[in-house]
């Protein structure tokens, strides 16, 4: 698989195949993070999902009959996860770090090396598994960007798209709205949160709710597409998918009771 296809929607007739109820075995990496946390909760409630294996460095502090937790400290070497990752149908990879929170060397290690190493072990243990990857807007697959985040996300995307998974879904969200109150990681995020109500009206395709993004990552990995290969979903595509697959969720209350609005 060497090429990715940019799509405007995954919901055209025949694009998604619904699996049998309770049959899918899903693994989620990064479930303690914002998007990964929503992905975990959605997967646990998903009727097509039978088991959810959450791989992380610390315990989640929740219990659920579908949930299996696997603690793993060193993502630079995922060999010990081979058994835990066997016989999986789908993986949702949300592991990451905010730009500026670590050195550039550490940013590359987390963004590129950890992704490639996990994918290596998953591919050997579950060769039929699909893979949803949380990338970001502006990811540069050419490697020429001067922005480390864009360059490293692009490098990770390239590695996944050439890893011979049957289905790889690369999600490139723009600003991810947290939905629930949290301590913002930096000034930029605090600013975006403050202006979000206006920003989403003026530039609707530059924002996505964290829960909508997470649902999309789980849905495509579980349902898959009719064609083998890689799909790159930009923010507009993710929003279109959310609106089409979960129309009832569009009007659900957001933070402080505000209504979700989409265009």
N, C-alpha and C positions, 0 to 999 in steps of 0.2 A: 504494500500500500504506500504509494509515493505521492499521491495528490490528494488534496482536500477539496471539498465542494462547498462553496458558500451557498446557503439556502435562505429563502425568504420565509419558508414555513415547513414544518415537518408533519403537518396535519392533513395534507392532501390525501385523497382516497387511496388506501392501500399503503400509505407511507409507514404506518406503525402497525405492529402485530402484537395484539394483546395475548400474553401468556396465560396458562391456566392459573386459576386462583390458588394462591399459597404455594407456588412451586419455585419461585425465584430465590436464589441464594445470593445475597448482596453483601459486599464488603464496603465499608466507608472509612476513609482515612481523613483525619482532621475534624472529628465530630465534636471536639471541644471548642471549635471556632464558630464564628457567627453563621456562615453558610452551611458548614458541615453539621452544625447543631440542628438547623432546620431540615437538612437532608435526612438526618437520623430520625427525627420525629415523624417526618412524612413517610419514610420507608417502613417504619414500625407499624404505621396505620394502613399501609398500602395493601389492598386485597390480593395482589399478585405476588407479594413477597412473603416467603415462608420463614426465612431466617435473615438476620442482619448481624454481620460480624464487624464490630467497631475496633479498629486498630489505632492505638495511641499510646502516649507516654504516661498518662494518668487516667485514673478511673473516672467514669462519667457521673457516678453517684445516682444512677437511676436503675430500675429493674423493669424488665418486660419479658414476657414469655418468648418472644422472637429474638431477643438480644443476646449475643455472645460477645463478651469483651476479651480482647487480646492486648496485653501490655507489651510494648516494644520500645526500647529506649534509643537504639542506634539505627536510624533510617539510612545511614551510609552503608549498612550491611543488613539486608533483609532476608538473608538465607534462612534464619531461624523461623521465618514465617511460612516456609514452604508448605508445611502440613496444614496450617490454619487457612491458607489461601487455596487449598485444593478444592476442586469441584464447585467453584463459584461461577455464577452466571453473569454477574455484573459488578463493576467497581466504580465507586464515586470518590474521586480524589480531590480533597479540598485543603490539603496541607499547604501552608504558606506563611508568609511573614510580611508585615508592612514595610514599605521602603523607608529607610531611615532608622528603623528599629535595630538593625544589625549592620555590621560592616559589609562592604560589597562582596568580599570573599565568602562571607557566611550567607549572604543573599543568594549567591550563585549555588552554593552547596545545597541550600534548602530547596531552591526553585528548580534546579536542574538535576543535580546528583541524586537527591532523594527520590525525585519522580522517576528517573531512569532506573534506579535500583529496585524500587518497588515494582515497577512495570516488568522488569526482568524476571523477578520471582513469580509474579502473578501469571505471566505468559507461560512459564514452565509448568506451574501448578494447575492452571485453568486455561488452557489454550483457546477455549471457545468463549471466554468471558468478553463482555463488552466493557468499554472504559470511558467514563465521563471525567473530563479534566477541567478544573477551574483555572483558566488563564486570565487574561485581562485585555481591555481595550488598548490598542496600540502595540500589541505583541508583534515583534518584528522577526519574521522567519528568515530574513536575509542575513541577520547578524550584523547589520551595519549601523543600527541605531546607537546614538550616543547615550541613550537612557538605559542604565543597567537593567531595570525591571523589564522594559520592552525587549531588550536583547536576550535576557535569560528566559523569559517566558516563551519567546520565539524558539529558542534552542530546545526547550523542553517539548514544545509542540512538535517540532521536527522529529525528535527522537520517538515520540509516541506514534506519530503517523507513519513511521517506518518500522515499527516494532512488530508488524504482522498480526496485530489483533484484527479480528473480523470486523469489529465496529469500534471506532474511536470518535468521541464527541468532544470537541474543544469549545468551551464556553468563554467568550470574550466580553464580559460585562463592562459597562462604563461605571458610573457612580452607583454603588450598591447601598441602598437605603436600609439602615439597620432594623427598622420597624419598632423594635422594643428599645427602651432607654438603655444606654450603656455609657461607659467612660470612653470618649473618643480618643483614638491613639495619637492624634496630632492636631495642630491648628487648622490645617486644610480640611480635615474631616469635620471639625467643629463648625467651620464656616459653611460647608456644604449642607450639614444638617440644619443649620439655621435658615438657609435660603431655599431648602428643598421644596416647600409648598409652591413657591414661585417658579423655581427652576424646572420642576416637572411639568408645569403648564407651558412654559416657553420652549423647553427642549425635552419633550417626552421620551425621545429615543436616546437620551443621554443618561437615563436613570433606570434602575430596576430594583424592585423590592427584593430583599434577601430571601424571603420565603418563596416568592415566585421563581427566583433563580434556582433555589434548591429543589423545588418540585420539578422543574424542567430537567435538571441533571439526573434526577432519579428516574423520571418517566422515560427519557430516551434510552437510558441504559437498560431498563427493565423491558420496555416494549420493543426497542431496536427499530431500525429502518429496514426497508425492503432490499436495500443494496449494501453490499460489503464495501468497506472503505472508511474514509475519514470525513467528518462533517465539521466545519468551522461555523459556529453561530455567533454573529455579532450581536450587539445589544438589541438592535431592532428585531432580529430573528427571535431572540429569547422572549421579548415582550409579545411578539405575535403568537408564539407557541403558548405562552401563559394565558393569553386572552382566549385562545381557541380551545385548549385542553381543559381549562378551569374557568369557564365564563362566570360561574356563580361566585368565584373568589374575588372577582373584580370589584364587587361592591361591599366586600367585607370590611369591617372597621380596621383602621390602622392605629397607630399610636395616638393616645388621647381621644379615641373615638372618631378620628377623622376618617373620611371615606376614601377608598382607593379610587384614583381617577386615572384612566388610560386613554390614549388617543391612537 
